[in-house]
Amino acid sequence: MEEILKVSNLSKGFPGVQALSNVDFTLNRGEILGLMGENGAGKSTLIKVMTGFYRRDSGDIHFDGQAVDFTSPNDAVRHGISTVYQEVNLLPQLTVAENIFIGRQPMKKRGGIDWRELNSRAENAVAKLDLDIDVTRPLNTYSVAVQQMVSIARALDISAKVLILDEPTSSLDAAEVEQLFTVMRRLKSEGISIVFITHFLDQVFAITDRITVLRSGKNAGEFTTEGLSRMDLISSMLGKEFEDLDASRWGSSLGTGEGDPLVSMNSVGKKGFIFPFDLTIRPGEVLGLAGLLGSGRTEIAQLLYGVEKPDEGVLQLNGQETALSSPRGAIDEGMGFCPEDRKEVGIIPELSVRENIILALQAKRGALRYIHRKEQEAIADKFIRALNIVTPSSDQLVKNLSGGNQQKVILARWLAAEPRLLILDEPTRGIDIGSKVEIQKLILELAKEGLALLFISSELDEVVRCSSRVAVLRDRQVIGELDGTDISESQIMKTIAETA
């Protein structure tokens, strides 16, 4: 097939991070190529370098047979490469027509926008995508799916030869996904090349001709989709061969908890967020959630903690039905949540270690029961010793601590509030090996003391090592549960790879 876009030996670094290292990438005319990889693999950086958002450090880019060096995304658009990002990058208060022609409005000879021409051309643009909508209505009166289609209509109206779709299906239901795929297949038949960035296994097998995998900023595999096994794709993404997986388990010593469930989630789900699922968590056990990026692990945690509200199903705590509508309600019910992004939504960087540690306890007690300085210091010092937090004193600004010690401060915050359930979303991401092992051992110790834990990690060996049970997810669905001797990396990968 004829190549329309070719990248050779592309490298891009940022201070302290080599985001891309000698990456090769090819896109053929009239094909749909899947671009896959876990968090930090380099997918977004590659797209931004190819489209002029970032300047490359080295390497070559050829587009439509010519060497190119795009200086901006608009430069790439002028050459025929349009990108539609996951978050719709349009102006919701403007009409559909205005959004399609932002910056390119047809003008009357005597000046002013030719609204009749603009609306007529917009109707033609959306009709090409089988979209029957009123283009004079504001964009925000339509669903996310329609807004995605409007973004595509705008991209195509600029005479795109290459269309890059960055996670376009993340907020769509099954019918909306199929509508998008119908459009993608037609565009392919018209000779347009599409890069489809996704984390959904079923979708990438359903729509793509080839798949390119990045891992840690490097090429990890290039495959023809037809005939590719799910196991080979997953192995490429994770960097682990099926036969070489570590089977060590610490969590086997925990059993599956004792007594009645602390948490029962029955057919709980939210449209466009996660499909209905059943889960239970008992005191004294670690329920691990395993799955690839975007499988629905964090979504479960957010529904349980009240960050998002389900639109179906029943949540029970200690056998009593409840409806958590906010994190504050979850705290009142005895839950703690260590979020995935500790810097953005975990630590308060300008506060001290002491102040960060007592935050949840103060919220639990309420504003009228202020924790005085002496008690704050006693609580902070207790957990600094217990968790081996390396800091000159409890008055050190938390932003000055290492990543591992910041993570321990967040753990200390919730332990000080004496929760019944602790939700840990990627608690060891981005920290050194020593701190990682310390936190893993702490998780097991807390379970042995009777705490219920929900444990999320993208590292399968860590899930296997620490969990007493494992729920396996794929494409925003719980597809299986493992316990006892069935918990292993190979069995998790087999479960993920099984055809629906």
N, C-alpha and C positions, 0 to 999 in steps of 0.2 A: 504493500500500500504506500501511497505517497505521503511523506511526512509534511505536516504544516507547521509544527513547532518542535524544535529540537534544542535541548539544553545539554551542554557538555562540561563536565568537571566544575560545576558551579559550587562556589564556597562563599559563605557569609558568616561573619562573626560579630558578636557584641561583647562589650566588656565582661570578661569572665566566662563567656559562653561561646562555643563554636556551634552555631545553629545549623549550618549546612557544611558538609565536607565532601567535595568532589562528587556532587550529585549529577547523575545523568538522567534525562527524562525525554521521552519522545511522545508526540501525539500525532496520529495519522488523520488525514482528511476524511471527514464523514464517519468518525467512530466515537463511541462513548467509552471513556477511560476512567476507571475508578482509581482514586488516590486515597490510600488508607495508611493508618499508623496510629499508635497510641498517643497520649498527651506528650508533648515535647519531641515528637518525631521529626518535626520540621515542615509539616504540610503547609501551614499558614505562611511561614517564612519563604518557602519556595514560590508560592503563588505571588507573594508581595514583591519578591525580587523579579520574577518573570514579568510582572505588570508595572514595574517602575516605581512602586511605593518605597522599596529599599534599593540602594545601589549595591551591586554585587562586589565582592572583594576580588574574585577571579572567576574565570570560566567564560564560556561563550553561549550566546543565545541566537538562534536562527529562526526567523518567522517567515513563512511563505517563500522560502528559498533565499532570503536575504539576512545578513548579519544585522542585528538590531541592538540598540542600547536605549531603551525607553527611559526618559527622564522623569516621567510622572505617570500615574494611572490614566490621565486624560490622553497622554501621548500613546499609550497602549490602545485605548479606545479608538483613537483616530486611525490606528493601523488595522483595527478589526478584532481586538481582544476585549471582551466585556466580562465583568465579574459581578455575580449576584451573591451577596453575602448572606449569612444565616440571619442576621438581624436586618430586617428590611430597611435599606438606606434611602428612604424617600421622605417626603414631607406630608405627614398624615392629614394636615388641615386643608391641603390643596386638593383639587379634584383629581380623579384618575387621569384625565386628559392632560392637566397641567403637569402632573408628575412625569408622564411619559415624555413630555417635550420641554422639561426644565432646561433653560439655556438655549433652546433651539426652536422657540415659538415662531410659527409663521406670522409674518408682518404684512400689514396693508401698505399699499404704495404711498399713501399719505401719512403713514405712521400709525402706531398702535397695533396691538395684537389682533390678528384675524381669527376671532373665536370660532366662527363657523368652520373655517378650514382646520383649525386645531382639533375641534371635537370630531370632525369627519375623519381626519387621519387617525385619531385615537381609536375610533370605532373600528377602523380597518385593522389597526394593530392588535387589538384584543380579539377580534374575530379570527385572526390567524391562529390563535391559541384556543379556539372553541370556547371563548369566554363571553357569555351573554350578560353584560352588565351595563349600567348607565354610567357613561364616562364623565358625566357632569356632576356626579355625586362626590363628596369628599372621600378620600382613600380610606380614612379611619372608620367609615361606615361598613366596610367589608371585612371579611375574615382574613386571618393570616395567610391562608392558602391563596385567596384572591390577590392579596398584596404581593405575594411571591410571584404570581403570574404577571402582575403589572410590572414588577421589576424586570422580568424576562422580556416582556413586550418592549419596554424601554431599551433594553440591551440589543434586541434584535432590530429595532428601528434605526439603530446607529450602524446598521450593516455589519453585524458581527460575523466573523468567520470562525472564531473560537468563543465558546461560551463556558465560563467557569462558574459552577454552581457549588457554593460552599455551604454544606449541611442544609440543603434546601428543604429536607423532609423532617427536620427535627421537631416541628410543631404541627405536623399534618397527620390526619387520621388515614386509615387504609384507603378509603375511597379517594381522598385528595391526593394521596401518593400515586395511585393508579392514573389519575387524571394528568398529573405532572409527567409520569412515565410515557403516557400516550403522546404528549407534546414532544418530549425528548426524542422518541422514536421517529416522529415525523420530521423534526429538525435534522436528525441524522440522515434521513432519506433525502433531504434537500442539500446535503453536503456540508452541513455545519458540524464542527467538531466540538465535543463536550467533555470537559473535565468534571467529574462527579465526585466531590469530596464527601465522604460519609463514614459513619461508624456502624451502620446497620448491615450485618452479614447477608440477610435474606435479600435486601434491596440491591446490594452490589452484585449478587449472583443473578438477579432478575433482569438487570438493565444494561450491564456493561459488556464490552467486547474484550477488554484487557484490564488488568489491575496492576498498578505500581504501588509497592509498599516502601515506606520510609521508616527507619528506626534509628533513633539517636542522631538524626541529621545525616544519615547515610542511606544509600540504596540497600534495601533488604530483600528485594525480590521483584521480578516482573513476570507476569503470568498471562496466558490466554485464559479467559474465564471458563470457556467450555472445556470440561474435563478436569478442571482444578478441584481438588478436594478441599473441604472446609478445614480439615486438620492441617493441610499444608499451608493454607493461608494464615491460620491462627499461629502456627509455629513460626512463620516468617514475621508476623507482627510482634510476637512476644520474644523472639530470639531464642527459643528453646525447642530442641528436638524432642519428639515424643518419647524416645527411648531413654533419654538422659535426665529425666526429671527426678528431683530430690524428693524422697518420700518421708523425710523426718517429720515427726509430729509431736509437739508438746501438748497440744490441746486434747489428745486422747486420754490424758489423766483426769480430765474434768468430768467426763460423762456428759449427759444431756440435761443437766440441771435437775432440781428436785421440786416436787409439789406441782400445784396448778400453775398455768401460765401467768406471768405478770402482764404480758402483752399478747392479745389475740387480734389479728387483722384478718377479717373474713370478707373476701370479694371486694377489697378496698381498691379503688382506682380513680383516675381522673382523665377525662377525655383529652387527647392530645399531649398527655403528660406521661402516664403509665397505664398499662392494661391492668384489669382487676387481678388481685393476687391474694393468697392466704399465707400468713406467717404467724408463728408463735415464738415467744422468747420467755424462758423460765429463769427464775433466780439461780445464780451460780453457773450459768452457761454463757459461752461466747458464740453467738450466731454470726457466722461470716457470710458476707455477700460477695460473690465472685462473678465476674463478667468482664467483657471488653469495655473500652471507652464507650459511653452512651448507652449502656445496656439497661440502665434504670436503677443502679445502686443508690446514687445520691437522691433520686426521686423518692425512693422508699423512705429514706431518712427524713426528708423534708415533709412528707405526709405524716409520718409518725410524730414529728416534733412541732407540727402546727405551722411550719413555714408556708406550706401549701395546704389547701383544704380539699379533701376528696369530694367527688360528686356522686359516689356510690360506695356501698359497702358499710361494714360495721367495725368500729374500733372499740375494743374492751380493755380496760385496765383493772387487774385484780377481779375479773369477772363482771365488772360493771361497765355498761355501755357509756361511752363518752364521745364528745365531739370537740377536739382541740382546734381552736380557731386562731391560735397565736402561740409563739414560743413562750410568752409569759405564762399561758395556761399550762404548757408542758412543764415548765419549771415548778409551778405549783403542784403538779402531779408527781414531782420527784424525778424528772428527767434532766440529763445534761447532754450537751451536744458540742463536740469538738469538730469544727467545720474543716472542709478540705483546704480552703485558702486561709491559712492562719494570719497572714499579713493584712489581708483586706477585711476579713470579718471575724478574726479571732482575737489577736492581741490589740490593745490600745497603745500604740507605740510611744506616745508622749507621757504615759503614766508609768509609775514605778512598778517593779515586780510585785511589791506588797499590794499596791492598789489594783493591779490586774488580778491577783489571786482572790481578793475578797469581793470582787464584783458580783458574782452569782449569789453568794451568801447574803450580801446586802440586799440584792433584789428580792431574794426569798423572804427576808425578814421585813422588808418594807421600809419606806422613807422615815417612818416615825420611830423605828428602832435602829438608830444609827450605831454602827460598830465603831467604838472609840479607838483611838490610835494605839493604845497599849494592847488591846485585844487583836487588832489588825496585825501588829508586829508578832504576837505570839502565834497566830494562825499561819502567817507567812513563813516564819522561821521553822515551824513544825513541818511544813511541806517542802521547804527548801532542803531540809535534812532528809526527809523521807524519800524524796524523789531525786536526791543528789543533784539539785539544780546548781550549776556553777555560776555564781554571781558574787561580787565583792560584798554586797549587802542587799537587804530587801528594798532599799531605797534606790537601787540602780534602775535607770530607765530600761524598760524591757526591750526597747529597740536595739540596745547595745549588746544584747545576749546573742549567742549563736542560735541557728535555727532549731537545733535539738533542744536547747534549753528553753527557747520560747515555747516549743511544743509542750515541754514539761510544765511550764507556767500555766498553760491553758488546762492541762490535766489537773493541776493543783486547784485551779479555780473551781472546777466542778466537784472534785473530791471534797473540798471544804464545805460544799453545800449538801454533802451526804445524800447523793441521789440513789434511787432504786434502780434506775436504768441509765446507762451511759452509752451514747451513740458516738462512735469514733469513725470519722470519715477521713481516710488517708492520714492517720496520725503519724506515720513515719516518713512521709514523702519529703525528699530534699534534705534529710539530715544524715549525719555521719553514721557509720556502721555501729560504733560503740553505743551511741544514744538510741539507735534503732533497736538493738538487742535489749537494752535496759527497758524501753517502753514495751516491747513484746513480753518480757518477763513480768512487768507490772500488770499487764492485761490479765495474765493467767492468775497472778496473786489476787487481784481484785475479784475475779470470778470465784476463786476458792473461798473468799470471804463472804460470798453470797450475792455479790452484785451481778445484775443482768447486763450483758454488753451486746451491742450491735456493732460489728466490726467490718469496715469496708476498706479494701486495699486492692490496688491494681496489680500488685505483686502476688502471683498465685502461690509461691512458696510460703509467703507470709500468712496468707489465708489458711493454707493447709497446716502450718505450724501452730497457729494460735486458736483455731476454731474447734468447738465441740460438735457443731453442726454447720453445714454450708448450704445456703440457697444459691442456686446458679441462675443467672439471668442472661437473656439475649434479646436485643431489639425491644427493650422496655417491657419484657415479660419475664416472670418467674417460670422457668421451664423444668426445674428439677430441684431435689433436695438430697443431700448426702449426709450420712453420719457413720460413726464407727470406722471400720477398716475401709469403707468405700471412699473416705476422704483422701484424695491424692490429686496431684497436679494433672496426672494423665486422665483420671476419671472426670475432672472438671472440664478439661479440654474436649474429651469425648462428648460430654453432655452439651457443651456449647456448639460443637460441630454437627450434632445430630440434625438431620433434616426435619423441619417442622412437619 
